[in-house]
Amino acid sequence: MQSDKDSLYANPLGEITTFKFDDSVVNVFPDMIQRSVPGYSAIISAIGLLAGRFSQPHSHCYDLGCSLGAATLAMREQITATDCGIVAVDNSESMVERFKLNLVADQSKASIDIQCADIRAVSIEQASVVVLNFTLQFVPVADRVALLEKIYQGMLPGGVLILSEKLAFEDRRQQGLHVDMHHHFKKMQGYSELEISQKRMALENVLLAESFAVHRHRLKAAGFDSVEIWFQYFNFASMIALK
């Protein structure tokens, strides 16, 4: 389904409201994510390849915070393990309903169970692959440990967690550099200074970024044996955590 161009913040807004994944965002989301997250297409493609590599027979693959299902569909194309289905979860009714419409056009074989729910309340069972693709950053910091521990406990031995996040940097020079380069990237995608500024204000106190060191420490504490960054483009990165 064709999406509209993202112009949500193109005009001056008298009041900048908190960013929400509502109908207005859903209508422009594919354009927004491609123009806002450097390397997004490469990450989605690799999630599919990793799902093909790690999916196990008689298991589940989870896409937690699935939005319109880009990662889910990439996994579906690559999964060949017997009796291995995907559970896709998002707490935005608008996202879930649009995803269901998009799914009609997809003819891959792996089953998909789409749920509208809070990922903190979803059971993780017999998981061989779990994806948190730019999702954890929207979960309250106080709830992140419990979520990752639940994921680890619900994973099969040999399972993988793919965690993509916007990173913060402990060194102020690095933080300033990466933020500046990300803004330059967005300008190259056609966003104006006004759009970048207003979007940043809308996301303030909603998207809570952390450093790789914090992510790695938390994942190790949850039980994962190995945690490494496999992809990074400025302050956007994707990590692999192995059980």
Beta strands, then each sheet from edge to edge (+ up, - down):
strand 1: 60-64
strand 2: 85-90
strand 3: 112-116
strand 4: 127-133
strand 5: 155-166
strand 6: 226-233
strand 7: 236-242
sheet 1: 3+ 2+ 1+ 4+ 5+ 7- 6+
end
